Each structure stands twice: as C-alpha cells, then as structure tokens.
C-alpha cells in the first residue's frame, strides 16, 4: 500500500485550461494595477501564465496523465475554434479580497466546452466540480486579508473590455510550486477541430 505522503510526492498538480495570449490592453492594465495597488501584498501572476481554467484536477497520479490527455483530445475534436471576449474586472472574496481577475463575456461555446471537459474528466473517477465555474484570468492573489472595497474602487477606474481571444486548443497544465511561487508548464495541447 502506498502512503498518502508517497502519493503527494509522486502526484502531479494538473488542470485543463485555455491559454490566454495577453493583448496590449491587458499588458497596460496589468502594469497600471501593479502600480496602483503596489502597497498591498499581492502575488502577481506572470502574463505568460495567463489562462482560463476549464477544470482543476489537483494532485493527480502520473498514471492518469495519458487518459486525461486522451479525454482532452476527444473533447477538443468535438469543437471548432471560437471567439471569446475578455470583459470585466472583479475580485473573488465578497468581504475580504482573495483574487483579482479579468472575466469573459458569457459565451455558449465556452460554457459547452467547460461542461464537456468536466463531464469527461469525471468519468475517470475525479470528484465532480461542485462550484459553478466563473471563466476568468487570474491577475493576482491577495496574500493578506484586505477589505474588498479597496480593490473594487481601484478596478472601477479602469475600462472593462480587453479584446478578443480565439480559443483554438485545450491545454493540460502542470502547476509546479517552488520558493518563487507557482510555475505553469503546458504538458500538451489539443487543437479544436
């Protein structure tokens, strides 16, 4: 029998997502927010790691990487590339802010893709996602409890439309934690047909 400690050491922290290529507008917003909110303890996400999570898998046995990859390939083959609009700024945490994010305008195709990924991943024995997914790009994680109003007032000063993104593929990412924080490595890409 493998101990839970041994599983933790050999497991991989995985998630399925859409890679986001930041537009100039997003880069400008990111720089402005870092400047305006510089006094707060925020761990800013590097722009090269921007993504929209479709399904967080968490600690996953290495033996499930290939089956997950096959599921993502099958799912991708059921969809044609589509466009989403990056729109809206917000926070998670109603009283104490936890995450700053850019949202997406509602998209039927994005919703269908997310539902299909989740439905197929569940077939491998993963626990169903009980939380309604809010498609977003994490800009930063707030490390210390700070009233939400502080951030909402700053976000309200900014434009809320950040351009369009063509969704062309589903990526399987691995989150690797080290002293510098999380690094996200794309293990594979599955093109939409």
C-alpha positions as CSV (number, residue, x, y, z in Angstrom):
1,X,0.0,0.0,0.0
2,X,1.3,3.5,-0.9
3,X,1.2,6.0,1.9
4,X,-0.5,9.4,1.3
5,X,2.9,11.1,1.7
6,X,4.3,8.9,-1.1
7,X,1.3,9.8,-3.3
8,X,1.9,13.5,-2.7
9,X,5.5,13.2,-3.7
10,X,4.7,11.3,-6.9
11,X,1.5,13.0,-7.9
12,X,1.3,15.9,-10.3
13,X,-0.9,19.0,-9.8
14,X,-2.8,19.3,-13.0
15,X,-5.5,21.4,-14.6
16,X,-7.1,21.8,-18.1
17,X,-7.3,25.3,-19.4
18,X,-7.3,27.7,-22.3
19,X,-4.0,29.6,-22.8
20,X,-4.5,33.3,-23.0
21,X,-2.2,35.5,-25.0
22,X,-2.3,38.9,-23.4
23,X,-3.3,41.8,-25.6
24,X,-1.5,45.2,-25.3
25,X,-4.6,46.4,-23.5
26,X,-4.2,43.6,-20.9
27,X,-0.5,44.3,-20.5
28,X,-1.3,48.0,-19.9
29,X,-4.0,47.2,-17.4
30,X,-1.7,44.7,-15.6
31,X,1.1,47.4,-15.3
32,X,-1.4,50.0,-14.1
33,X,-2.9,47.8,-11.5
34,X,0.5,46.7,-10.2
35,X,1.5,50.3,-9.9
36,X,-1.8,51.5,-8.3
37,X,-2.0,48.5,-5.9
38,X,1.7,48.3,-5.1
39,X,1.2,48.9,-1.4
40,X,-0.8,45.7,-1.0
41,X,0.6,42.2,-0.6
42,X,-0.4,40.8,-4.0
43,X,1.3,37.8,-5.6
44,X,1.0,38.9,-9.3
45,X,0.6,36.2,-11.9
46,X,3.2,36.5,-14.7
47,X,1.4,37.3,-18.0
48,X,3.0,34.3,-19.7
49,X,1.0,32.1,-17.3
50,X,-2.4,33.7,-18.1
51,X,-5.1,31.1,-18.7
52,X,-8.8,30.4,-18.3
53,X,-9.2,27.2,-16.2
54,X,-11.7,24.7,-17.5
55,X,-11.1,22.0,-14.9
56,X,-8.8,21.9,-11.9
57,X,-7.7,18.3,-11.3
58,X,-5.5,18.8,-8.3
59,X,-3.0,16.2,-7.2
60,X,-3.2,13.5,-9.9
61,X,-1.4,10.2,-10.3
62,X,1.1,10.1,-13.1
63,X,-0.7,7.1,-14.5
64,X,-3.7,9.3,-15.2
65,X,-1.9,11.8,-17.4
66,X,-2.3,9.8,-20.6
67,X,-6.0,9.1,-20.0
68,X,-6.7,12.8,-19.2
69,X,-4.8,13.7,-22.4
70,X,-6.9,11.3,-24.4
71,X,-10.1,12.8,-23.0
72,X,-9.0,16.3,-23.8
73,X,-8.1,15.2,-27.4
74,X,-11.5,13.6,-27.8
75,X,-13.3,16.6,-26.3
76,X,-11.3,19.1,-28.5
77,X,-12.3,17.1,-31.6
78,X,-15.9,17.9,-30.8
79,X,-15.5,21.7,-31.1
80,X,-14.5,24.2,-33.7
81,X,-12.3,27.2,-32.8
82,X,-14.4,30.1,-31.4
83,X,-14.0,33.6,-30.1
84,X,-14.4,34.9,-26.6
85,X,-14.5,38.5,-25.4
86,X,-12.3,39.3,-22.4
87,X,-14.5,41.6,-20.4
88,X,-14.9,42.8,-16.8
89,X,-12.7,43.1,-13.8
90,X,-13.5,41.7,-10.4
91,X,-12.4,40.0,-7.2
92,X,-13.2,36.7,-5.5
93,X,-14.0,37.3,-1.9
94,X,-17.0,39.4,-1.0
95,X,-15.7,41.0,2.2
96,X,-12.0,40.1,2.1
97,X,-10.5,40.1,-1.3
98,X,-8.6,37.0,-2.4
99,X,-8.1,37.1,-6.2
100,X,-8.1,39.9,-8.8
101,X,-9.3,38.8,-12.2
102,X,-10.4,39.7,-15.8
103,X,-13.6,38.0,-16.8
104,X,-15.2,36.8,-20.0
105,X,-18.5,37.9,-21.6
106,X,-20.9,35.0,-21.4
107,X,-20.2,32.5,-24.3
108,X,-22.3,29.5,-25.1
109,X,-19.4,27.8,-26.8
110,X,-17.1,28.3,-23.8
111,X,-19.8,27.1,-21.4
112,X,-20.3,23.9,-23.6
113,X,-16.6,23.3,-23.7
114,X,-16.2,23.6,-20.0
115,X,-19.2,21.3,-19.3
116,X,-17.9,18.7,-21.7
117,X,-14.4,18.8,-20.2
118,X,-15.8,18.4,-16.7
119,X,-18.2,15.6,-17.8
120,X,-15.5,13.6,-19.4
121,X,-12.9,14.1,-16.6
122,X,-15.5,12.9,-14.1
123,X,-15.6,9.6,-15.9
124,X,-12.0,8.9,-14.8
125,X,-13.1,9.0,-11.2
126,X,-12.4,12.6,-10.3
127,X,-14.8,14.2,-7.9
128,X,-17.4,16.3,-9.7
129,X,-16.8,20.1,-9.6
130,X,-19.5,21.4,-7.2
131,X,-18.6,25.0,-7.7
132,X,-20.0,26.9,-10.7
133,X,-17.1,27.9,-12.9
134,X,-16.6,31.6,-13.5
135,X,-14.4,31.9,-16.5
136,X,-11.6,34.3,-15.6
137,X,-7.9,35.1,-15.9
138,X,-6.2,35.5,-12.5
139,X,-4.2,38.7,-12.4
140,X,-3.0,38.3,-8.8
141,X,-3.7,36.6,-5.5
142,X,-4.0,38.8,-2.4
143,X,-1.8,37.4,0.3
144,X,-3.1,39.3,3.3
145,X,-6.7,39.9,4.4
146,X,-7.7,43.2,2.8
147,X,-11.2,44.7,2.6
148,X,-12.7,44.1,-0.9
149,X,-13.8,47.8,-1.2
150,X,-10.1,48.8,-1.6
151,X,-9.8,46.8,-4.7
152,X,-13.3,47.4,-6.1
153,X,-12.7,51.2,-6.0
154,X,-9.4,50.8,-8.0
155,X,-10.9,48.3,-10.5
156,X,-13.9,50.7,-11.1
157,X,-11.5,53.3,-12.6
158,X,-10.5,51.0,-15.5
159,X,-12.0,50.1,-18.8
160,X,-13.7,46.7,-18.7
161,X,-13.2,45.5,-22.3
162,X,-9.9,43.9,-23.1
163,X,-10.3,42.5,-26.6
164,X,-11.0,39.1,-28.0
165,X,-9.2,35.7,-27.9
166,X,-9.7,32.9,-30.4
167,X,-10.0,29.6,-28.5
168,X,-8.1,27.1,-30.7
169,X,-7.0,24.5,-28.2
170,X,-7.3,22.9,-24.7
171,X,-4.1,22.7,-22.8
172,X,-3.2,20.3,-20.0
173,X,-1.1,22.2,-17.5
174,X,1.0,21.2,-14.5
175,X,1.4,23.6,-11.6
176,X,4.8,23.3,-10.1
177,X,5.3,25.0,-6.7
178,X,8.7,26.3,-5.6
179,X,10.1,29.1,-3.4
180,X,9.4,31.7,-6.1
181,X,5.7,30.6,-6.4
182,X,3.8,28.6,-8.9
183,X,5.1,27.9,-12.4
184,X,2.7,26.6,-15.0
185,X,4.0,24.2,-17.6
186,X,1.9,23.1,-20.6
187,X,2.2,19.3,-20.9
188,X,0.3,19.1,-24.1
189,X,-2.1,20.9,-26.4
190,X,-5.2,19.5,-28.1
191,X,-6.4,21.5,-31.1
192,X,-10.1,22.2,-31.6
193,X,-11.2,20.9,-35.0
